Amino acid sequence: MSRIFLSSPDVGLLEREALLRAFDSGWVAPAGPELDAFESDVAAITGWPGAVAMSSGTGALHLALLEQGVQPGNDVLVSSFTFAATANAVAYCGATPIFIDSDTATWNMSPQLLAEELAAAKRRNRLPAAVVVVDLYGQCADYDEIVPACHELGIPVVEDAAEALGATYKGRPAGALADTGVFSFNGNKIITTSGGGMFVSPDIDAASRVRHLATQARRPATHYEHTEIGYNYRLSNLLAALGRAQLQRLHVMSQRRLQINERYRELLAGVPGLSFMPIAPWGGWNGWLTCVVFDDVVARDAVQRALNDNDIESRPLWKPMHLQPVFAEASARVDGTSEYLFDHGMCLPSGSVLTDDQIDFVATVACEAAQR
């Protein structure tokens, strides 16, 4: 059996034909009709008119923070249990991240700890310039608790929905749950443009400003005129064509990942001390990655070794940002939740290209290793 990857791209004839059509159209340079249409497609999904396709989700997050007015020296509250890109984008702005731990109900930012940090910031007379909330592993955070608490103090909220395209929160689409949102289309995401991302906003003017910054902030002149620092962050027309084809299959790919999760739950039900990522009562998870937690760290490590020995890719859950050496000096409001998840948890292969036989093999290896 060939190597089983964690989350391989799911591409086929539809994507190939879309790329060839874009290539044959002559629009090989960055701009083009596929790029415009991809932005319109994502705008339709979120219900927000402002959408800007970017070369990465990280770049989109960087410009989302700049558009919200984050400046050097500011503080920004950030989910600690996330990939480094979330915190890196804050550093790109010259701002300082302050990390907020997760809750046990969703593994996303804890509204309670956030409220405590906001109260402390108010007492210090140093409110953060923004709050960045991550929709972890494709499940949305509790925005009805988070957003009002921030808005009461005039603090904008950026939704890092990098992993959550197609997810919902109480029937509302991920990416459109705060003041502005960001998606990623990296190779391991639920859809991919091989690399890429998207900034989304309810404000067309905000999207226009971000598009300007993402295109080296070039002014409309026949020569190259610049009055501010810009960035080379735009997605190409060819990759946008790939993204449009992927969007047509988003629902099918999400449903397959959810089926894979259900199959794992059935096959691993007898493993003692194993639990799955909790699904919040508001539902709408997109199934991106199946994540499990072991009561016994020794069992978790044994399963990881066994999977690796059988050429199966797995991965620990995110190492919290407040534990990362690069952010060792950053402040954090934590209660041990994300540290426990990092120490005890792992992600299982979840890509929509996986067959039932492959999932069964992964589960068999995991069961045998966990119960030795």
C-alpha positions in Angstrom: 0.0 0.0 0.0 1.4 3.5 -0.9 1.9 6.1 1.8 -1.3 7.4 3.4 -1.1 11.2 3.8 -2.8 13.4 6.3 -4.8 15.6 3.9 -3.8 15.3 0.3 -5.2 17.6 -2.4 -8.4 16.2 -4.0 -8.1 17.2 -7.7 -9.1 15.6 -10.9 -10.4 16.1 -14.4 -12.6 19.1 -13.5 -9.6 21.0 -12.1 -7.3 20.0 -15.0 -9.9 21.3 -17.6 -10.3 24.5 -15.7 -6.5 25.1 -15.6 -6.2 24.4 -19.3 -9.1 26.7 -20.2 -7.4 29.5 -18.2 -4.1 28.7 -19.9 -5.6 28.7 -23.4 -7.4 32.0 -22.7 -4.0 33.8 -22.7 -4.6 35.2 -19.1 -1.4 33.7 -17.7 -0.4 36.9 -15.9 -1.6 37.5 -12.4 -4.8 39.4 -13.2 -7.6 37.9 -15.3 -11.3 36.9 -15.5 -10.8 33.7 -13.4 -9.4 35.8 -10.6 -12.3 38.1 -10.6 -14.8 35.2 -10.8 -13.1 33.3 -8.0 -13.5 36.4 -5.7 -17.2 36.6 -6.7 -17.7 32.9 -6.0 -16.3 33.2 -2.5 -18.2 36.4 -1.9 -21.4 34.5 -2.7 -20.5 31.8 -0.2 -19.9 34.3 2.6 -22.7 36.7 1.6 -20.1 39.5 1.9 -19.4 41.6 -1.3 -15.7 42.3 -0.5 -13.4 39.5 -1.4 -9.7 39.6 -2.4 -7.8 36.5 -3.6 -4.3 36.3 -2.2 -1.2 34.3 -2.6 -1.6 32.9 0.9 -3.9 32.9 3.9 -1.1 34.4 5.9 -0.8 37.4 3.5 -4.6 37.8 3.7 -4.4 37.8 7.5 -1.6 40.3 7.5 -3.5 42.8 5.3 -6.7 42.1 7.4 -4.9 43.3 10.4 -3.5 46.4 8.6 -6.9 47.2 7.3 -8.3 47.1 10.9 -5.6 49.7 11.9 -3.1 47.5 13.7 0.1 49.4 14.0 3.6 48.8 15.5 3.5 48.8 19.2 -0.1 47.6 19.5 -1.3 44.6 21.3 -3.4 41.9 19.5 -5.1 39.1 21.3 -4.7 35.8 19.4 -5.8 32.2 19.8 -2.9 30.3 21.2 -3.9 26.9 19.9 -3.2 27.5 16.2 -0.6 27.3 13.4 2.2 29.9 13.6 0.9 31.9 10.7 -1.8 33.4 12.8 0.7 34.9 15.3 3.3 35.6 12.6 0.9 38.0 10.8 0.6 40.0 14.0 4.4 40.3 14.2 4.5 41.4 10.5 2.5 44.5 11.6 5.0 45.2 14.3 2.4 44.4 16.9 2.7 42.2 20.0 0.6 39.0 20.3 -1.1 38.2 23.6 -2.3 34.6 23.6 -5.6 33.3 24.8 -6.2 29.6 25.6 -8.9 27.3 24.4 -12.1 26.1 25.9 -12.8 22.4 26.4 -16.1 22.5 24.5 -14.7 23.4 21.1 -10.9 23.7 21.5 -11.3 27.3 20.1 -10.6 30.6 21.9 -12.2 30.5 25.4 -14.7 33.4 25.7 -14.2 33.3 29.5 -10.4 33.8 29.3 -10.9 36.4 26.6 -13.3 38.3 28.8 -10.7 38.2 31.7 -8.0 39.5 29.4 -10.2 42.3 28.1 -11.0 43.3 31.6 -7.3 43.3 32.6 -6.4 45.4 29.5 -9.1 47.9 30.4 -7.7 48.2 33.9 -4.3 48.8 32.4 -5.8 51.4 30.1 -4.2 49.5 27.2 -6.8 47.9 25.0 -5.7 45.6 22.2 -6.0 46.9 18.6 -7.7 43.7 17.5 -8.6 40.2 18.4 -7.8 37.3 16.1 -10.0 34.2 16.6 -9.2 30.9 14.9 -11.8 28.4 13.6 -9.8 25.4 14.7 -9.7 22.2 12.5 -12.8 23.5 10.6 -15.0 24.3 13.6 -16.2 27.8 14.3 -15.5 29.5 17.6 -18.4 30.9 19.8 -18.8 34.3 18.1 -22.0 35.3 19.8 -19.9 35.4 23.0 -16.7 36.7 21.6 -17.7 39.5 19.2 -20.1 41.5 21.5 -17.5 41.4 24.3 -14.9 43.0 21.9 -17.3 45.4 20.2 -18.4 46.7 23.6 -14.9 48.1 24.0 -14.6 49.1 20.3 -12.1 46.3 19.4 -12.4 44.8 15.9 -12.4 41.0 15.5 -10.6 39.2 12.7 -11.8 35.6 11.9 -9.0 33.3 10.9 -11.2 30.8 9.0 -8.1 29.3 7.2 -9.3 25.8 8.0 -13.1 26.5 8.0 -14.3 27.1 4.4 -17.8 25.7 4.2 -18.3 25.5 7.9 -21.2 27.4 9.6 -22.0 28.8 13.0 -25.7 28.8 13.9 -26.4 28.7 10.2 -24.1 31.6 9.3 -21.1 31.0 7.1 -17.5 30.8 8.4 -15.4 33.8 7.4 -18.3 36.2 7.8 -18.8 35.9 11.6 -16.6 38.8 12.8 -15.6 42.2 11.3 -13.4 40.6 8.6 -12.4 37.1 7.6 -9.6 35.1 6.1 -9.5 31.7 4.3 -6.5 29.5 3.2 -6.3 27.4 0.1 -3.0 25.7 1.0 -2.4 22.2 -0.3 -3.7 20.5 2.8 -6.9 22.5 3.1 -10.5 21.4 2.3 -10.1 23.0 -1.1 -6.8 24.1 -2.6 -5.3 26.5 -5.2 -2.0 24.7 -4.4 -1.2 27.8 -2.3 -3.4 30.8 -1.8 -5.9 32.5 0.4 -8.8 35.0 0.5 -9.6 38.2 2.4 -13.4 38.8 2.9 -15.3 41.8 4.2 -18.8 43.2 4.3 -17.2 46.5 3.2 -16.3 46.9 -0.6 -14.2 49.9 0.2 -12.1 47.8 2.7 -11.7 45.1 0.1 -10.5 47.7 -2.4 -7.9 49.0 0.1 -6.6 45.5 0.7 -6.5 44.7 -3.1 -4.5 47.9 -3.5 -2.0 46.9 -0.8 -1.8 43.4 -2.2 -0.7 44.8 -5.6 2.3 46.6 -4.4 0.1 49.7 -3.6 0.6 50.9 -7.1 -1.3 54.1 -7.8 -3.3 54.4 -11.1 -0.7 56.1 -13.3 1.0 55.2 -16.5 4.3 55.1 -14.7 4.9 53.2 -11.4 3.7 55.5 -8.7 3.7 54.5 -5.0 2.7 56.6 -2.0 2.8 53.8 0.6 4.4 50.4 1.2 2.6 47.6 -0.7 2.9 43.8 -0.9 3.1 41.2 -3.7 0.2 39.2 -2.3 -2.2 38.6 -5.2 -3.3 35.2 -6.4 -2.7 34.3 -10.1 -5.4 33.9 -12.7 -4.3 30.3 -13.3 -4.6 29.3 -9.6 -7.9 31.1 -9.3 -9.2 28.8 -12.1 -8.1 25.8 -10.0 -9.9 27.3 -7.0 -13.1 27.8 -8.9 -13.2 24.2 -9.9 -12.5 23.1 -6.4 -15.3 25.3 -5.1 -17.8 23.3 -7.3 -16.9 20.2 -5.3 -16.6 21.8 -1.8 -19.8 20.2 -0.5 -18.9 16.8 -1.8 -15.4 16.9 -0.3 -16.6 18.2 3.0 -19.2 15.4 3.2 -16.6 12.8 2.5 -14.4 14.1 5.3 -17.4 13.9 7.6 -18.0 10.4 6.5 -14.4 9.5 7.2 -14.8 11.0 10.7 -17.9 8.9 11.4 -16.1 5.7 10.2 -13.2 6.4 12.5 -15.7 6.9 15.4 -17.1 3.5 14.7 -13.8 1.7 14.2 -12.1 3.3 17.2 -15.0 3.1 19.6 -13.5 0.3 21.6 -10.1 1.9 22.2 -10.0 2.8 26.0 -9.2 6.3 26.9 -9.6 7.7 23.3 -12.0 10.6 22.6 -12.7 12.7 19.5 -12.7 16.5 19.0 -16.0 17.7 20.5 -18.5 19.1 18.1 -20.2 22.2 19.3 -24.0 22.3 19.7 -24.3 25.0 17.0 -22.9 22.4 14.5 -21.7 23.2 11.0 -18.2 21.6 11.2 -16.7 21.0 7.8 -14.9 17.8 8.8 -11.4 19.1 7.8 -9.3 16.9 10.1 -10.3 14.1 12.4 -8.6 14.7 15.7 -8.4 12.4 18.7 -7.1 12.7 22.3 -5.7 9.9 24.4 -6.0 9.9 28.2 -2.6 8.1 28.2 0.3 9.9 26.6 2.1 6.6 26.2 -0.7 5.2 24.1 -0.8 8.3 21.9 3.0 8.1 21.3 2.7 4.3 20.6 0.0 5.0 18.0 2.0 7.7 16.3 5.0 5.4 16.1 3.0 2.5 14.7 1.3 4.7 12.1 4.7 6.0 11.0 6.1 2.5 10.8 3.3 1.6 8.5 3.9 4.6 6.2 0.9 6.5 7.5 1.2 10.2 8.1 -0.2 11.6 11.4 0.5 14.7 13.3 0.3 16.0 16.9 -2.3 18.7 17.6 -1.0 22.2 17.3 1.7 23.2 19.7 0.3 26.3 21.4 1.9 29.5 20.4 2.6 30.5 24.1 4.9 27.4 24.2 6.8 28.3 21.0 10.3 29.6 21.5 9.9 32.4 19.0 7.1 33.8 21.3 8.7 33.0 24.6 8.4 36.6 25.8 4.8 37.1 24.8 2.1 37.3 27.5 -0.6 34.7 27.6 -3.8 34.0 29.5 -3.9 30.2 29.8 -5.5 27.5 31.9 -3.7 24.4 30.5 -6.3 23.3 28.0 -4.2 23.7 24.8 -1.1 22.3 26.5 -3.1 19.1 27.5 -4.4 18.8 23.9 -0.9 19.2 22.5 0.5 16.6 24.8 -2.3 14.0 24.4 -3.8 14.6 20.9 -3.2 13.8 17.3 -4.6 14.2 13.8 -5.5 11.2 11.7 -5.5 11.0 7.9 -8.6 12.7 6.8 -8.3 13.7 3.1 -11.4 13.3 0.9 -9.3 11.2 -1.5 -8.9 8.4 1.1 -10.7 5.1 0.5 -12.6 3.2 3.1 -10.0 0.5 2.9 -7.3 3.0 3.8 -9.3 4.4 6.7 -9.9 0.8 7.9 -6.1 0.1 7.7 -5.3 3.3 9.7 -7.9 2.4 12.4 -6.6 -1.2 12.6 -3.0 0.0 13.1 -4.1 2.5 15.7 -6.3 0.1 17.6 -3.5 -2.6 17.8 -0.9 0.0 19.0 -3.1 1.6 21.6 -4.1 -1.7 23.2 -0.7 -3.3 23.4 
